[in-house]
């Protein structure tokens, strides 16, 4: 596994599945400890016991839609147990008791038996055809509440012992498009896309009514409720809204957390989930970690880039599960971004420009360098070091990390990507540098590509590098390592 880190984020190769991140604890934020790939692009994930249930729609890389059941009893080595196919295209999933409830888009709500002792184990046992497109579901108190997109909220009564099993009891036609739902304290809180937050009184589930609303100027994609606050992933150029819901009839905006675009291409808040004092927000392919111990003063602590769009998040006491393009396991703590070194039990942290090694609670070594991104490949770390170009650091001995080489690039090195014996460097106004790093002690510049503007970020998918350059993107073919060439923008 190759990982790429920066001050405040970690970029990981992710392909087909979902991602796991360890929650804050000791010395650093986020490191990869395991992964599962190649089962599609899930939209949502829910964790129950030793299993994660990933709602994965149809039509992507020839994957048939369904709920993928993944054994996470060993986070270092998650394994695919099975897939339960549904008739529609799963977008959301919730667990209640021994059943998984699946928002199956144009096929409404599907119910899967997840009781290992049942003769119906891992089969669809009931369904309810909703009038809209089921995006999300939450089950509470014998009722399923479905965010049914352009048909608002559907309230479905659940009775496993009856012949009908599920019956639509009521509909609330919200003014926008219901995309996400969180149920708490007798209310359903709905992220209603272009109409912000809708608060529905469900004290009588057979007769729900809209009790209050907060109308956004953006696009509300996700909602998470904790205590007297609703946290909204609110679309373009807004990472998070904090809404006071102590009076559900009059929700009040208290705080807006705006995102900058330093981390890459996306700045919108699209999905979120929380646990304890942290909210985890997906912003395109970036996961932000926000401390909300004081809800009126949220602090963005850190985060992680993925190579795929994040559509769903589930946080637990020890891990965060993110539906993206692959299953990756991060270990996190309270100082920066980290990953395991080659020696078990060690964490490699990057905080405030310092590279630090931790074993448990004890720091064993540090090296003060770096102004930009870093990339870890085996026993070497490559740092984009601003005006100083590129630094190469030997990290194989956690007690003795040492810089072993470097090269002064002509510009300002913001970002670096290593592939085999070569590296690409986003070198500011000096363009994109191709380096030969086959000799770690003596990296050298082979050639320069000049796309124009200020080159700051590199993202690689397969054999193509995507270069972020003053607000637009340049595409570079790197299939021939020594001869990268621009192929479009």
Secondary structure, DSSP 8 states (H G I E B T S, - for coil): --EEEETTEEEE---SBEEEEE-S-SS-B--EEEEE--S-BEEEEEEETTEEEEEE-SSBTTB--EEEEEE-SSGGG-EEEEEEE-SS---EEEEETTEEEEE-BTT-EEEEE--TTSTTTTSEEEEE--SS-B-EEEEETTEEEEE-BTT-EEEEEE-TTSSS-EEEEEEE--SS-B-EEEEETTEEEEE-BTT-EEEEE-SSGGG-EEEEEE--SS-B-EEEEETTEEEEE-BTTEEEEEEE-SSGGG-EEEEEEE--STTSS---B-EEEEETTEEEEEETTEEEEEE-SSGGG-EEEEEEEESS---EEEE-SSEEEEESSSEEEE---SSSEEEE-SSTTEEEEEETTEEEEEETTEEEEEEE--SS-EEEETTEEEEE-BTT-EEEEE-SSTT--EEEEEE--SS-B-EEEEETTEEEEE-BTT-EEEEE-SSGGG-EEEEEE--SS-EEEEEEETTEEEEEETTEEEEEE-SSGGG-EEEE-
